[in-house]
Amino acid sequence: MARDLGPRRRLPPLNAVRAFEAASRHATFHEAGDELGVSAGAVAQQVKILEGWFGLALFRRLPSRGVALTPAGQRFAAAAGEILDQLAEATARLQRLGRDHVLTVSTTHSFASLWLIPRIGSFRAQHPDLDVRVVANNRLVDFARDDADLAIRHGRGRYPGLRSDLLMRDVVFPVCSPHLRDGAPPLRAPDDLARHTLLHDDDPIDLESVGWPQWLAAAGVPGIDASRGPRFTHTFMVLQCATAGGGVGLATRVLGGDLVAGIGQGATGLVRPFPDEVASPYSFFLVTPTETDAPKVACFRAWITAQAEAWAR
C-alpha cells in the first residue's frame, strides 16, 4: 500500500540541483563540469534553468570567469549539499546489500599495481567464494558514501573515526637499469647521481614524502640540482621509465622491492646501484570502519596481515 504523502512534492529539476551544488563548492562552472563529466557550458545552462525555476539569481558572474553565490544561493547551497550527501549515503548503503560475495578494496594506483595485484591470486585461492574488486585512486575513502569495504593507504595512520592497522613500514632508495648503472658515466655511489637524470614522483597526496631533495639531504649528498628531470604522477610510472633506462628513480621496499628482487614475471632489469637508503616517514595501513568487521572484511584482514608479515621477513 502506497504511503499517503499528502500534497504532491514540488521539487526543482534534480540535474540542475546537482550542477548548482557542484558549482557552489568549486566556485567555477569549469571545475564543476569536470566533476560531473560535462562541459562548463552545460553546467551554466543547468544553473540558468534552476534560476529560472526559482525566479532568483543564485550566482554572481565574476570578471575572472568564476562565480560567487548570492544570499539566496548561499541558503539553497547549504540545503542542497546536505540533501545530496544523504542521498549518496543511502545509495551506497543500498548498493552494498546483497553483495556479500564482492569485496571492494580501495587503494592507490602504485600499491595496487606493484604490491597487491601480484599477490591477490592467493586470496582468491583461499576464498574462491569472494570476488575481489580493486578500485585505485588517491583520495581518502568516505565509507558512508563510497562503494568500498576497506582501504589500504600510505600515510601516518591517523584517520579520525576509522580503524587503522599498520601493515608495512618502508624505506626509500635509488633504482635504475643495469645498463645505466654500468654505463658511462657509471653509477656506483650517491655522488655519481650528479651526472645522471633524476626521475621524479609528483604524487599529490605525499606532500611530506621522500623525494630527491629530501633523499639527497638525508643521504648527505650536497651539490646536486634535485629540481631537474622528468616528472610523473605515480611511482609505477617512475619505475617503468627507470627500467627502460630513462634515468634514476626512487623506489621503496614496498613499491618496487619486488621488481628489484625479480619477483613475478621474470626479472625486470631494475637494480639498486648502491645500498644507501632513507627511512620513509609514511607506512602502509589497512583502514576500515570502526564497527566489527563483516565476514568478508575479516577474511581479507587475516590474509593481508599474513602477506605483510611474510613480506617483512
N, C-alpha and C positions, 0 to 999 in steps of 0.2 A: 504494500500500500504506500503510495507516494506521500511524502510529507507535505503538509499544508504550509507553504511558505508565505502565505498572506499576499500582499500586493507584489506584483512582478518586480524583480530586481531591475533597476535601471543602471546599467554598467557602461562605462566608456569602452571603446574598442580596445581589446587587450593587446593586440600587436602595437598599437600606438602607445599604450601604457608602458610596455617593455622598452620601446625605443626612447620614450621620455625618461624613464628611470635610469637607463644606461647613460644617456646624455647628461643627466643631472649629476651623476657620480664623476664622469670624466671631464665635464665642462667643455667638451668639444663634440661635434657630431661625427668627426672623423674617427676618434678613438671609440666612440660608442658603436659606430659601424663595424670597426674591426672586431669588437667583442661579439657582436650579433651576426657577423658574417655577411653584412650588406654594405652598400656604399653610404658615404656621408649624406648624399642627396636623398637616399631612401629614408634615412633617419630624420632628416629635415622635413620630408613630406609627411611622415607619421606624426611628428610633433605638430605640424601645421593642422593635421586632421584633429588631433586632440585639442588643440587650442580652439579650433572651430566648434568642436563639440561642447566645450565649456563656455565659449564666448569670452575667453580671457586669455591674455598673454601670459605664457608660462616662462618664457626666456626673454632676456635682452640680448640681441646680437651685438657682439663686441667688434671693434675695428681689427683686432688681432685674429679674427676668424674663430674665436672662442665664443662661449655663451655664458651668461650668468642668470641664475634663477630670479624671477620676480618674487615679491612676497607671496602671491598666490601659488607660484611654482614651488616655493620652499615648503609650503604647507602640504601640497599634494605629494611632493617627492618623499617626504618622511613617511607618509602613509603607504605610498606605492611600494617603497623599498621593503617595508615590514611585511606587507601582504605577499609580495613576490618571494621573499625569504621563506615565509610559512608554506607557500605553495611548493617551493623547491624541496623543502624538508619532507612534506607529505608525499611528494612524488618519489623521492629517494627511498623512503620507508616502504612504500608500496612496491617499488621495483625489487626490493630485497626479499619480499615474500615469495615463497615457492622456489627459491634459488639456493637451497641448501647444498646442492651439488656443485655450485660455482663459487670459487674463491677468487676474489679480486684483490690483487696486490698492487699498490701504488708505490712507485719508486722513481729514481732519477734515470735518465737515459743511459748514462755511463755505467751505473751499477747494474742495471738490467742487462746490458749487452756484454759487460766484461766479467761479471761475477755470478749473477743469479741465473741467467738463461743457460749457461753451460752446465749448471747443476740441477736444473728444475726437473730433468728426466728422472732423477732418483726419487723425488717427491711423488711423481706420478706413479712410479713403480710401487711405492709403499702404499699409495692411496689412489688406486685406479678408479674409485667411485667419485673422485673430486676432479673437476675441470678447472685448471688454473688460468686466470686471465690477468696478464701483466699490463698495467697502464703506466706509461712513462711520461712524467712531466716534473718540473722543478718546483712547483708550488706546494705549499703545505696543504694537507688534506683537512677538509671540514667533514667529519664523519656524519654529521647530521644532514648534510646536503649532498655530498659526493657519493657516487656508487663505488665504495671501497670498503673492504673488510679490515685491512691493515695497511700500514705503510712502512717502508724502510727508508730512513733518512740519514743524511750526512750532516752532523752538527754537534752541538754541545749537550744534547739530550734534555734540554729544558723546553718542554711543550706543555704549557699550562692546561690543566683539565684532562690530560691524556696520560696513559701509562707508557713509559719509555724504558726499554730494556737494552742495555749495552750488548752489541753483537761483536764488534771488532774495533780495536784501536789501529792506528795506521802510521806509516812513515812515508816520506816523500824523497824520491831520488831521480837523477837524470837517466834517460834511456835514449838509445839511438840504434841504427842498423850496424851490423858488424863491419860493413864496407866503410861507413863513416868513421867508426872507431879506429880502423886500421889504415885509413887513407892518409892523404897529405892535405893539410896537416893532421897528424894523429890526434887522438883524444884519449889521453891516459890519466889525466889528473884534472881537478877542477879548474886550475889556472888555464888549461887549454881551451876552455869554453870561450875565451876571448876571441878565438879565431874561427868560431862556428856560429851557425844560425840558431837562434833560440826560438822555440815554438811555444806559444802562449795559450793558456786556457782561460777564457774570459767568462766562465760560468758565473752568471749574475747573482746566484744565491750564496756563493762562497766569498763574501767580501773580505773576510779575515783569513782566508786560506793561504797556503804557502805557494805563492807564485815565484817567478825568477828573482825579483828584488829581495823577497824575504829569504829565499833559499840561499842565494849568494851571500847575504849578510850573515845568516846563521852558520854557514859553512866557512866564513872567514875569507871570502874571495873578493877583494876590492878591485876597482878599476874596470869593471865590465858594464857596458851600457845594456841594462836589462829591459829597456823600452823598445828595442828594435826586434823585428821578426814577425812572421805570420801569426795571426790570432784566430782562435776557433772558439765556438760556443760550448763545446763539450769535450771531456777528456778523451773519449774514444776517438774523436777526430784528430786530436793531437797525436795519439799513438799510431793511428793509421799513417799520418804524414811522416812520423819518425821511422816507422817500419819501411816506408818507401825511400828513405834516405834524404828526406826533405829538411832535416835539422835535428836538434836535440830537444826532446820534450821532457816534461816532468810527469812521472808516473807515481803511483803509490803501490804499496804491497797489495791492497785490495783491488785497486783499479789499475791493473797492468801486471801484477805479480805473476799471474798465470801465464801471460804471454811471454814474459822473460824466462819462465821455467819451461816453456814449450808444452804446457798442459793444454789439452784439447785436440784440435785437428792439426796436428803436426807443429813443428817449430815455425814461428812467425818471423824470425830474423830480427828480433828485438833483444838488445843486450844492455846490461849496465856497464858503462865504460870504466867506472871506478866505484868503490864500495861506499863512498860518502853518502850519508842520508840525514834527513832532518825530521824530527817528530812533527806530526800534523796536530794542529790544535783541535781538529774535529775527529769524531769517531762515527761509526755506523750504529744506528739504533733501530730496534723494532718498535714501532709506535702503534698503539691500539687504543680504543675507547677504554675508559676505566672500569666499566662493568665486566662481569665474568665473561670469559671467552666463550663464544659459540663453539660447538664441537669442531667445525672445520678450521677455525682460527687456532684452537688448541693443537690440532694436528700440525698445522704449519709452524706454530711456535716451537713445538718439540723438534720438528725436522730441521728448521733453520738454525736453532740453537746448537744442535749436534753438528751440523755442517760448519758453523763458525768455530766450534771447538776443535774440529778436525783440521780446519784450515790454519788455526793458530799454532798447531803442534809442529 
